[in-house]
Amino acid sequence: MAKYFAFQYLRKNQPLALYFYAVPRLCLSLMGYWPTPKAKLQCRALVHFAILTIGVVTELHAGFMYVISNQITLALETFCPAITSAVTLLKMFLMLRHRRDLFYVVSHLRHLLFDIKIADGTHSIIRQNSLMAARLNFWPVSAGFSTCSLYNLKPLLLALFVYLQGRKDEIVWSTPFNMTMPSFLLLSPYFPATYIFIAYTGYITVFMFGGCDAFYFEFCVHIGTLFKSLQEDTRALFRQHRNVVQIDGVRSAHFEASFVVLIKRQIRIIELTHFFRQRYRTITMLHFVSASLVIAFSIFNLMTVGGNGLGTMLYVGYTVAALSQLLIYCYGGTLVTESSMELGTVMGTCSWHLCLPKHRRYVHLFILRSQRALTMAVPFFSPSLGTFGAILQTSGSIIALAKSFQ
């Protein structure tokens, strides 16, 4: 585990096994939610679930109390992290529910990537995409960790600022997140423990949210890599027969056997994608809904109460973190769609006219299957860069509308 904490997966020329699911493995293992085939739950998984449940309930209660007392700004400031934590709690439940299925996905991806003989040029593609996945996954986790740390340090920094000005009597101790806690827990000697507990709920949210999102993106990148590998193997198969007039005789039998292997690999990749998409569709929908609400609340707070430097940094950080998490979902969906469709294009550019008539039918079926784009679609939308662009456009419209009322 030390090699993951040393961030070696962010460097080039590391073993391929180190890049494989590096960020999600680190985040989810810390929380006890890395998928395993075992039926027994890890103790720390249940502890983290219980801690975050307390945090979500008290935070939502605090938000509704602010709404009742007509403190809209404080209510929005409370609901912003509360929504993220509530969705994280549901993600934790779903990760536990599907842990065996997700372990099946990871083990089959590893088999398809590392245990099957592939063309020589494919190894560089696997390494390049694995490194890219590790680095991009590290970005939203870092953004979330920085935002959470800013939330946790904000009360301490404000108290330090008042203290340095010589106004010790005006120091007001507050918690990082607005939660409804018994009054005695907010007084000495219990307040430091309460502060640490509330701060820790934020880090549970960061690592679980980041781990689940990184798990999704890593899967999409590896599916894209498998399709790229299939493209290289398809080119390599036809390249062996580029100097013949027609692929017949002994060559025909060899070609058919190799081509059937490629078709079976394509079917396995498609089936694995459908299998994963079914298990992750609820998480994907929850993420997009929660991220949209968080972005809306953050922009509103930024435009209304983000006048001071610390407040501006806080809401900008939250918005960047939410957009980063949305980006990896949308980019991952685009990678799967484009790489699956490119397979048909690659086959069309190969020397398929050298095949016998019965083999040409296989080629036509191969191309037809590739023309049906493989997507990560869930009900109501499909994660893609086009979707992300529409979200950015809507966010820009909200900002312009808010400015017009100032």
LINTARA-V8100 format. One record per pair of residues at least 12 apart in sequence whose ideal C-beta (glycine too) atoms are under 7 Angstrom apart, sorted by the first residue. I is the first residue (numbers start at 1). J is the second residue. Records with the same first field share a line. If there is no record, write none. Layout:
BEGIN
I: J + J
END
This chain:
BEGIN
3: 18
4: 22 + 25 + 26
9: 22 + 134
10: 134 + 135 + 138
12: 131
16: 114 + 126 + 127 + 130
19: 130 + 131 + 134
20: 110 + 130
21: 106 + 218
22: 134
23: 134 + 137 + 138 + 141 + 214
24: 137 + 211 + 214 + 215 + 218
27: 141 + 207 + 210 + 211 + 214
28: 211
30: 207
31: 45 + 48 + 204 + 207 + 208 + 211
32: 44 + 45 + 48
33: 45 + 92 + 95 + 96 + 208 + 211
35: 99 + 102 + 103 + 106
36: 99 + 103
37: 100 + 103
41: 96
45: 96
48: 204
49: 92
51: 200 + 201 + 204
52: 85 + 88 + 89 + 201 + 204 + 205
53: 89
55: 85 + 179 + 198 + 201
56: 82 + 85 + 86 + 89
58: 179 + 180 + 181
59: 78 + 81 + 82 + 85 + 177 + 178 + 179
60: 82 + 86
61: 180
62: 78 + 178 + 179 + 180
63: 75 + 78 + 79 + 82
65: 180
66: 78
73: 304 + 305
74: 178
76: 297 + 300 + 301
77: 178 + 301
78: 178
79: 297
80: 294 + 297 + 298 + 301 + 318
81: 177
83: 290 + 293 + 294
84: 205 + 209 + 290 + 294
85: 201 + 205
87: 286 + 287 + 290
88: 205 + 208 + 209
90: 286
91: 208 + 212 + 283 + 286
92: 208
94: 282 + 283
95: 212
98: 279
101: 279
102: 279
105: 219 + 272 + 275 + 276
108: 272
109: 222
112: 226 + 268
113: 126 + 222 + 225 + 226
118: 229 + 233
119: 232 + 233 + 236
121: 232
122: 229 + 232
125: 225 + 228 + 229
126: 225
129: 221 + 224 + 225
132: 221
133: 217 + 218 + 221
136: 217 + 328
137: 214 + 217 + 218 + 328
139: 324
140: 210 + 213 + 321 + 324 + 325 + 328
141: 210 + 214
143: 317 + 320 + 321 + 324
144: 206 + 209 + 210 + 321
145: 206
146: 317
147: 317 + 318 + 321
148: 202 + 203 + 206
150: 313 + 314 + 317
151: 176 + 177 + 202 + 314
152: 176 + 199 + 202
154: 176 + 310 + 314
155: 173 + 174 + 175 + 176
157: 310
159: 171 + 173
173: 191
175: 194 + 195 + 198
176: 198 + 199 + 202
177: 198 + 202
179: 198
181: 194
212: 283
213: 287 + 325 + 328 + 329
216: 280 + 329 + 332
217: 328 + 332
219: 276
220: 332 + 333 + 335 + 336 + 376
221: 332 + 335
223: 269 + 273 + 336
224: 335 + 336 + 339
226: 269
227: 269 + 339 + 340 + 342 + 343
228: 339
230: 262 + 265 + 266 + 343
231: 342 + 343 + 346
233: 262
234: 262 + 346 + 347 + 350
235: 346 + 350
237: 258 + 259 + 262
238: 350 + 351
241: 255 + 354
242: 351
244: 354
246: 354
247: 354 + 355 + 356
248: 356
252: 356
255: 359
256: 359
259: 359 + 362
263: 362 + 366
266: 369
270: 374
273: 336 + 374
277: 376
281: 378
284: 329 + 378 + 383
285: 378 + 379
287: 325 + 329
288: 381
291: 322 + 325 + 326
294: 318 + 322
295: 319 + 322 + 323 + 395
296: 398
298: 315 + 318 + 319 + 322
299: 319 + 395 + 398 + 399 + 402
300: 402
301: 315
302: 315 + 316
303: 399 + 402
326: 388 + 391
327: 388
329: 383
330: 383 + 384 + 385 + 387 + 388
331: 385
332: 376 + 383
333: 375 + 376 + 382 + 383 + 384
334: 384 + 385
336: 374 + 375 + 376
337: 373 + 374 + 375 + 384
340: 370 + 373 + 374
341: 370 + 371 + 373
343: 370
344: 367 + 370 + 371
347: 363 + 366 + 367 + 370
348: 367
END
